[in-house]
Amino acid sequence: MDDPRRHSPAAERNGPPILAALQRLLPPTGLLLEIASGTGQHAAFLSEGLPGWQWQPSDVELGALPSIAAWCQGLDRVRPPVSLNVLDASWPGVPSPLDAIYCANMIHIAPWACTAGLMQGAARHLAPQGLLITYGPYLLDSEPTAPSNLAFDADLRARDPGWGIRRLADVAETAAAAGLQLRERLDMPANNKLLVWSRNP
């Protein structure tokens, strides 16, 4: 029988620094929804490093779900993956309230409307002290953009005009409209950022 697991070298590389950040940011226990779980490598690796957390993986692509399930087979703290489109007005199958939502590398590889959908859904489902954590490249008005990110942005837009690395200011404005604010920004390897969002006080 063929192995349904997909593999992403980038997910393998960025897992350890993301885990270190999550271990610092998150409390010892909780329930986390991962949006755009992709191959499932992050769900398997990160959940192992957060033993007090229940992990709910999800993806908009139905074809990704068998890979996620295969990577997480035998991990009691990881729930079966669910189909989730952030643009839906409700997120069926997603538990609520959530202590955290984690979303890596979706905002720039999706139409801009998905950023608003992500923020609005997070505001609906997060517990009062819950966190939305997003990971990926962003354009910062106050800092020069790395040449590698400029090339990546051009490649994304050539593949789909609706894709592209987003201005952090635009993402923050969209989050604010949903009632979320940027609480912390961490520099990560390969010119990526890990952003921590919480409810407005």
Buried (B, 14 or more C-beta within 10 A) or exposed (E): EEEBBBEBEBBEEBBEBBBEBBEEBBEEEBBBBBBBBBBBBBBBBBBBBBEEBBBBBBBBEEEBBBBBBBBBEEEEBBBEBBBBBBBEEEBEEBEEEBBBBBBBBBBBBBEBEBBBBBBBBBBBBBBEEBBBBBBBBBBEEEEEBEEEBEEBBEEBBEEEEEBBBBEBEEBBEBBBEBBBEBBBBBEBEEBBBBBBBBBEE
